[in-house]
């Protein structure tokens, strides 16, 4: 097994590698991550923190988090013409 060296990050990336000894919570905004850290400081598990962050994110960042799945809009069908056309009452 290769030795782990946190100073040597061989992959090309613009993001920094982040390491923590006790706990870490990551969201797109700091308030969401703080909620996760508060849950873990109070004795909760990582799953508890993830559920709390997921519940808070639609309130903290309403434009980026949907409470329901987004549906794609379908274009209305054009009426068929010609020999294979259906009657208009269907």
Buried (B, 14 or more C-beta within 10 A) or exposed (E): EEEEEEEEEEEEEEEEEEEEEEBBBEBEEEEBBBBBBEBBEEEBEEEBBBBBBEEBBEEBBEEEBEEEEEEEEEEEEEEEEEEEEEEEEE
